[in-house]
Each structure stands twice: as C-alpha cells, then as structure tokens.
C-alpha cells in the first residue's frame, strides 16, 4: 500500500457516517443517522475526558443538530459511570435533583429509544424527555411507577399533556426494568394514526392507544426529569435517540438491533 492509499484509507475509517439509504454499509457499519429525522443522539460510550464518578456538565449530541444536553449547576449534574452496561459507560441520574437541559426540539410525531437501567427500588421513576419543564403539567416520554404500570403522555400546545395513557404491563416489567433494557415509544400524528406504542426489548407491552391529534406546541427541553412535577429519574442512561417522526416497523427494528448488539441487551 502506498502512502497516498494509506492516508485515504485512514481518512475513510475516521469519517463519521453520513445519511444514506437504510442498509447501505457505511464506515463503521450501521449508524442511526442513516435513518432520516434523527434530532438527538446521546451515547455515553462516546463521552471523553471523564473518570468514573465525575459530573457530566455537557453530553454532546452526535446527530449533527447541536442539541447538546447541559447542566451548569454542580449538584444537579448527573455522573459518569464507566462500566455499567455490557462493559460500557452510562450516565447516572440520582432521582433527587439531577436533570439536563436540551435546546427545544419541536416535533409532530416521534420515535424515542433509550438504553438504560432503572433503579431497582420499586418507587423509582424514569422520565426521559419533558416538554416545557418550567410549567405545571409539562408532557413527558417514559415514566415508570412502583405499581408496575407504564405511564406515558403526549405534548400538547403550551407544553401541557393532552391526557395520560396508562399501560398495564403485565408480570415481569419491574424485573426487566431493574436490568439493562431497550425502551421504545412512538407516536404518529394524523387523522388515521393518532397512537402511542411502547416497547421494551422489542416486546409491545400494550395495545396502541388511540386519541385526538396533538400539536406538540412547545417542544422537548429537558432530559432525565420532569421538574415541573418533581419527577426525577433514578436511572442510568447509556444511549438515547430521538427521531422527529414515527419510524416504520422495519426501521425501528433496525435501530433496536443496532442497540442490542452494542449494549448486549435482550
């Protein structure tokens, strides 16, 4: 191999993946940016310069949209944990006051993914995203309670939720949530498709809930808490993805497969 070829090969290997047709083999294999509409991508395994137990003031967004998660107040910063899921890091939220702000992301539909571990305590919660955190009743994605039910809502105009949807989980959800898991929630706006679905480790834990169309007027502004209601995540997050529309089942499965392979989850 001559010098020019060697340099070209190294440059290709170092280059980030770019948008392209699903299934196209880009440098490094599948990349979540290959699917259109990725608005936020947080990956604890890509955090650099921190040691185990260090506070996380900025969690960089890898989507290319500069939607970094940030926290300037020392006692509200989550911590970096180096060996949590499949030998890879996670960001630990303490369930007391840890939270991170993100630039407002306005969406009309979504598919959200999280790889994480909920604290084993039966009373702990796991809010992921919140809209309009400074106002009472802000909407959220993912919130687990001690009664083994899963609660979810959509974001309405002004950030207020347009109804809370309670999904009876059946036996085993608390066990699943006290170990590493992949959670997925998706919503599609439209007259014929106003539904929310929730999956854990590729299993649909509820029937789709049909409801009136939503406006998503305020956008998502917070991760790891719903501060307007005092709900703080007692959980570790290793990877978080947010798309601004409901993905097809094929694309959802593709992302889940990527996450499962990387994090060793069921």
Helices and strands as residue ranges (DSSP letters): H 3-14, G 32-34, E 38-43, G 44-46, E 55-56, E 58-59, E 69-70, G 74-76, E 78-85, E 88-94, E 100-105, E 110-118, E 129-131, E 140-141, E 143-144, E 149-155, G 157-159, E 161-168, H 173-177, E 181-188, E 195-200, E 203-204, E 209-210, E 220-223, E 225-226, G 227-229, E 231-232, E 234-243, H 249-263
